[in-house]
C-alpha cells in the first residue's frame, strides 16, 4: 500500500506516531514523572531509565 500525505500536514497524519509511538511516549513520560516525584530526583540514572522504559 502507498499512502500519500498532503503537503504541510504530515506531522498531523503520521500513522506510526499517532497509533504506535504516542501511547508508548505517554506511558514513558508518566513513569519518568512518577520516578522523579518519588525519588525527588533531578537526574535520572541509566538503570532507572531502563526500568522506566521497560515498564512503559
C-alpha positions in Angstrom: 0.0 0.0 0.0 1.1 3.5 -0.7 -0.2 6.4 1.4 0.0 9.9 0.1 0.1 12.7 2.7 -1.0 16.2 1.9 1.6 18.9 1.9 2.4 20.5 5.3 0.1 18.1 7.2 2.3 15.1 7.6 3.0 16.0 11.2 -0.7 15.5 12.0 -1.3 12.4 9.9 1.8 10.4 10.6 0.3 6.9 11.2 3.1 5.4 13.4 3.3 8.4 15.6 -0.4 8.6 16.2 -1.1 4.9 16.6 2.0 3.2 17.9 4.5 5.6 19.4 2.2 8.1 21.1 0.9 5.6 23.7 4.5 4.4 24.4 5.7 8.0 24.8 2.8 8.9 27.1 3.4 5.9 29.4 7.2 6.5 29.4 6.8 10.1 30.4 4.3 9.2 33.2 6.8 6.6 34.5 9.6 9.3 34.5 7.4 11.8 36.2 6.5 9.2 38.9 10.2 8.3 39.5 11.2 11.9 39.7 8.4 12.7 42.2 9.0 9.6 44.3 12.8 9.9 44.4 12.8 13.7 44.5 15.5 13.4 41.8 16.6 15.8 39.2 18.9 13.5 37.3 17.8 10.1 36.1 20.5 7.4 36.2 20.8 4.8 33.4 19.4 2.0 35.5 16.3 3.9 36.4 15.8 5.0 32.7 15.9 1.3 31.6 13.4 0.3 34.3 11.0 3.1 33.4 11.3 2.3 29.7 10.6 -1.4 30.2 7.7 -0.6 32.5 6.2 1.7 29.8 
